[in-house]
Amino acid sequence: MTTSIKNYTNTFNIRGKEIKITAPARFDDSTQKVVPDMTLDNAAIKIAQDKYREMFDFVKPEEIKALRQKWNLT
């Protein structure tokens, strides 16, 4: 099976809210159906989670890490 990577629009349900994103996904070249790719799938989930955090003004994990380093917390 040969595959290729193309942008794919998908909707994730996070805490009852539908989050629509477009991210790269792996497709089977013969059927044009999405096939599992853990790296790309996890990246899409992270994009959806980041969009959710932005919509509801949540603190991002990177911001928490930066504050912990600034205050010398373990």
Secondary structure as a PSIPRED ss2 file (coil, helix, strand):
# PSIPRED VFORMAT (PSIPRED V4.0)

   1 M C   1.000  0.000  0.000
   2 T C   1.000  0.000  0.000
   3 T E   0.000  0.000  1.000
   4 S E   0.000  0.000  1.000
   5 I E   0.000  0.000  1.000
   6 K E   0.000  0.000  1.000
   7 N E   0.000  0.000  1.000
   8 Y E   0.000  0.000  1.000
   9 T E   0.000  0.000  1.000
  10 N E   0.000  0.000  1.000
  11 T E   0.000  0.000  1.000
  12 F E   0.000  0.000  1.000
  13 N E   0.000  0.000  1.000
  14 I E   0.000  0.000  1.000
  15 R C   1.000  0.000  0.000
  16 G C   1.000  0.000  0.000
  17 K E   0.000  0.000  1.000
  18 E E   0.000  0.000  1.000
  19 I E   0.000  0.000  1.000
  20 K E   0.000  0.000  1.000
  21 I E   0.000  0.000  1.000
  22 T E   0.000  0.000  1.000
  23 A E   0.000  0.000  1.000
  24 P E   0.000  0.000  1.000
  25 A E   0.000  0.000  1.000
  26 R E   0.000  0.000  1.000
  27 F E   0.000  0.000  1.000
  28 D E   0.000  0.000  1.000
  29 D C   1.000  0.000  0.000
  30 S C   1.000  0.000  0.000
  31 T C   1.000  0.000  0.000
  32 Q C   1.000  0.000  0.000
  33 K C   1.000  0.000  0.000
  34 V E   0.000  0.000  1.000
  35 V C   1.000  0.000  0.000
  36 P C   1.000  0.000  0.000
  37 D C   1.000  0.000  0.000
  38 M H   0.000  1.000  0.000
  39 T H   0.000  1.000  0.000
  40 L H   0.000  1.000  0.000
  41 D H   0.000  1.000  0.000
  42 N H   0.000  1.000  0.000
  43 A H   0.000  1.000  0.000
  44 A H   0.000  1.000  0.000
  45 I H   0.000  1.000  0.000
  46 K H   0.000  1.000  0.000
  47 I H   0.000  1.000  0.000
  48 A H   0.000  1.000  0.000
  49 Q H   0.000  1.000  0.000
  50 D H   0.000  1.000  0.000
  51 K H   0.000  1.000  0.000
  52 Y H   0.000  1.000  0.000
  53 R H   0.000  1.000  0.000
  54 E H   0.000  1.000  0.000
  55 M H   0.000  1.000  0.000
  56 F C   1.000  0.000  0.000
  57 D C   1.000  0.000  0.000
  58 F C   1.000  0.000  0.000
  59 V C   1.000  0.000  0.000
  60 K C   1.000  0.000  0.000
  61 P H   0.000  1.000  0.000
  62 E H   0.000  1.000  0.000
  63 E H   0.000  1.000  0.000
  64 I H   0.000  1.000  0.000
  65 K H   0.000  1.000  0.000
  66 A H   0.000  1.000  0.000
  67 L H   0.000  1.000  0.000
  68 R H   0.000  1.000  0.000
  69 Q H   0.000  1.000  0.000
  70 K H   0.000  1.000  0.000
  71 W C   1.000  0.000  0.000
  72 N C   1.000  0.000  0.000
  73 L C   1.000  0.000  0.000
  74 T C   1.000  0.000  0.000
